Amino acid sequence: MKKLMFFGGMCCLTSLILLHLPLLANVPLIRVRRNQVRCDPQMGRIISKGHKHLSAGSLICKGDTIEVVNGDYVEFLCFSSGNILKLSSGTIPLDKCAEPDEALSTCNPTNTNACHIRKGGTEGSDEPTIISPYSTSTLNSRPEITWTAVKGATSYKVKVKSYEFGWEKVVNQTRLAYPSDEKEFQPGTPYTIDVFAYIDGQAFSYDETFVDVLSVAKQEQIAQKIKRIKGLGLPPDETILDVDAIYTAENLLNETIEMLKMATATNSQNPTLYRVLGDRYLKAKLPKEAKSEYIKASELAKSSNNSKEFQKAQSGLQVVEFYNQLPTRRNPPQ
């Protein structure tokens, strides 16, 4: 009798498993962690419902295919372009979302075409180097202006101009908050920033950069993308790295460097944040700043046995050494 009850119970359990087998087969066992572990290389992230096996927030790695339910589409953030794409089932179209490759846009021994003369201007050199704004594109209509110190300089003159207006300020330090009494930058208008180094009232060297505030429409597009990412409820570091992809695609180095600096200032133990900050400094042609971030990333990656990040940080340090062998810019004072 006990044997009959046992076999009867087994039959019921087997029937139950068979009945729900199709449901179990469709359970994405990796869904819980897929949005927390960054594959290498990562193509982008699903940001809407509609995928057969992966939920919104899941990463798509190189070689993965999109599987959409009911022949519909799924929205996908492409990391290399920063665009949100509507994709149907199949592989990621490379003409719409290329594989991320920093080497294509970074100065290195295998890509010397990207090696414009570096900014140079180390502390105590004979010419200033404008550090921030870090790039020509920005969202900030009143950016802070910073530069490296010049040996022997007694003061600095900052000049800002466009075809609409201009102003200048003399300071004895190496940073200047945008003056509240001056007109702010307007979207779509190019501006020139010059920093002159003076000794006893005589200008003897200077540096120059150009800044353009993105249009209002473009700013709204970027804000909507970031809102979508923040709405996914990802871990904080994942959100930061995704927003970095959006900023970097638009050459908004000012915004992403400041964001990453805030993230690492909290004594983060995530080597990826430091390594990406190093990448952005290098993109801004600031190898000195990049080097310290790569060193920190290497230390954290080594202590946590993160071999991939350790290798990337070491590669970054090699690029810094190559970058430091390039000639620095020399500008005659005007």
N, C-alpha and C positions, 0 to 999 in steps of 0.2 A: 504493500500500500504506500509506504514511504517512497519507494522507487517511482511509483506511478505519479505521486505528487511532485517529486523532483523533476521528472521528465516533463510533466505538465507545465510546471513553472518555467522550465527552460524553453519550452515551445512558445509560451506566452512572451518571454523576454526576447526570443529570436524574432517573433512576429512583430514585436514593438520596434526592434532595431531596424528590421527590413522596411517597416511602414514609414519610418522617419529617416531612412538612409539618404534619400535625395536631399532632405533638408540639411543633414549633417555634412554631405559632400559639398554643399555650397557655403558652409561656414568658413570665412576667411581667417584661419588660425593666426595669421600674422598681422591682422588688422590692428590689434591693440598696440603693437610696437612699430608698425610701419611708418607712422608719422613721428616717431621719436628717434629712429636710427637713420642717419643720413648715409645713403649708399654712395658709391664713388665709381663713375661720375653720376650725379643726379641730374635728370633732365628737367624736372619740375614737380609740381604738386597739384593733385586734384583738389579743386575748391568748391565742387558742387556735387550733389547726389546724381546717381545715374550709372555708376560703374557696377558691373555684375559682382565683383569680388571685393572691391576696396571702397572704403567710405571716404567722405570729404575730409581732406587733411592728409591723405596718404601720399607718400612720395612715389614718383615713377623714376625708375633707374634706367640706365642704358640697357637696351635689349628688351625691356618690358613692352607689352602691347596693351592697348586700350581695349576693354571689352564693355560695350555700352548695352544696357537693357533696352528692349523694344525698338531697336534701330534709331534711338534718339541720339543725343550728344551729351558730352560731359565737359564742363569748364575746367581749364587746366592752366596754371601759371607756369609759363616757360621761364626758367631762370636765366638763360642766356640773353633773351630779348626783353624780359620784364613785362611781356604782353600776356593777356589772358586770352586763350584760344578756345574755340568751340570745336571739339574733336569727336569724330565718330570712331567706330571700332577699327583697330589696326595698329600699325606701328606709328611712332611719332614722325610726322613729315619733317625732314631735316630742312626743307626750304622755309618752313614756318618756325621751327625751333631747333636751331643747330646745337650740337653738343657743346656744353660750356668748355672753353679752353682759354685760360688766362694767358697762355704762351703766345696766342695770336696777337694780343694787344700789349704785351709787356716786353720791355727791353731785356734781352737775354742773348747769350752767345749764338743761339740758333735763329734769332729773329732780330738782327741788327737794324732792320728797316724801321723798327719802333724806337730806336735809340736816338732820340733828339738829345741835344746837349743838355745834360742834367742841370738842375738848379744850382747845385753846389752851395757856396756860402755858408760854411761851417761857422760855429761860434768863434768870434775873434778874427774873422777873415777881413779882407780889405774891401768887401762889397756886401751890401745887405741882400738877403734872399727873402722874398715874400713867401711866408708859409701858408697863411690863410688870407683870403679864400683859397681853398685847395684846388679848385678847378674853375673853369670859365662859366659853368652853369650852376645856378643856385636857385633856391626858393626864398632865400632870405633877402628882404629889401633893405636891411640895415646890417650888413655883415661886419663882424669884427675883423680888423686888419692886424696881422701879426707878421713879424719878420725876425731874421737872425741879427744878433749884435755885430757891429763893425768895430774892429780894434781901433781905439783912439777917437772914435766919434763922440762929439760933445752934444749933438742933437740930431734929430731926424725931421724931415719935412714929408708929410703925406699929402699927395695931390690926387684928387678925384675929379674926373671930368667926363662930359658927354657933349653931344651937340646942343643939349638943352641948358645945362648948368655945369658949374664947377665950384670946388672949394678946396682949401688947403689948410693944414694944421701943422704946427711945429711942436714936437714933443721931445722929451729926453729919455724915453723908455722905448721898448720894442713891441709895443702893442697900442692899438687905438680903438676904443669902442666907437661905433659909428655915431657921430655927433647928433644929439637929439634936435638941435636947432637947424640942421641941414636937411634939404629935401631928400627923401628916400629914393632908392632905385625904382624905376618903373619897369614893368614887364615888357619884354621885347625890345628894350633899348640897350645897346652896348655901352659899357663904361670902361674907362681906363684908370688903373690905380698905379701911381708911381710912389716909390719910397726913396728919398734922397738921404744920404749920410753926409753930415757936416762936421768939419773940424774948424773951430774958431771962426764960424760964419761962412766958411767956404765949402761948397758942395764938391765932393771928390769921387763919389760913386753912387749908383742907383740901381734899382730893379723895377721892373714893370710887369703888370699882368692885366688881363682883360676879364670882365665879368658881364654876364647877361642873365637877368632874371627870367625864368620861363614864363610863358604866357599864362593868363588866368585859366584858359581852357585846359592847358597841359597840366597845370597844378591841380585842377579838379580831377582830372583823369588819374593822376598819381595818388591823390588822396583817396579816391574810391577803391583803387587796387589795395592800398594799405588797409583800408577798412575791412575789405573782404578777408584779408589774411588774418587780421586781429580777431575777426569773428569766428575763426575756426577753433579757437580754444587750444592752440598748440602750446607746448612748453615755452617759456619765455625766450630761451636761447634760439629755439627754432623760428619763432616769430621774428626775432632780430635778424637772423640770417636770411630769411625770405624777404624782409623789407630791404636788406642790403642789396639783394639781387635786383629789386625794383629800382632803387636809387642808382646803383652802379650802371645799369642799362641806360639810364638817362644822363650819365656822367655827373651825377650829383654827389661828388666826393665830399663836399662840405657837410652835407646832411648825414651821409653814412659814416664818415669818420667821427663826427661828434657823437652819433648814436653808439658806435662801437667803443669809443673812449668812455662813455658813461657806463656801458655794460662791463667793461674790464676794470673800471675804477672801484667796483664793489668787491674786488679780490676774487673774481670768478676763477674757477678751477677748470674751465672749459678751454682746452688749447685751441680749438677751432676759432673762437672769438679773437684771440690774440693773433693767430696766423692770418685770418682774413683782414684784420686791422693792418697788419704788416703789408699785405697785398695792396690795400688801398693807399697806404702811404707811398708805396713804390710806384703805384699808378700816378700819384701826384708828384712824382719825381723827388721824393724826399727819402733817400736811402738811409740816412742816419736814424730817422724816426722808425723806419721799417725794421731796421736791424734789431733794435731793442725788443720789438714785439715778436719777431721771429725767435729770438733767444728765449723769451718767456714761454712761447708756445712749445719750443723744443723741450724745455725743462718739464712742463706740465705733461706733455705727451709721453715723455720718457718715464716719468713717475707713475703714469696710469697705464703704461704698456700699450699706448695707442700708436701702433707702428705707422699707420697711414698718415696721421697728422704729423708725426715726428719726421717722416720722409718729406712731407710738403714743406715743413718749416725749414728743414735743412736745405732743400732746394731754393727756398726763398733767400737764405743766407748766402748761397752761392751766387745768386743773381745780384744781391747787394754788393758782393765783392767785385763782380764784373762791372756793375754800375759805377763803383767808386774809381775804376780805372779810366773812365771816360773824362774828357776835358770839361772843366767848368766854364760857365759863361762869364765873359768879361764885358761889362758895359762902360763906355765912357760917360762921365757926368755931363748933363745938359742943363 
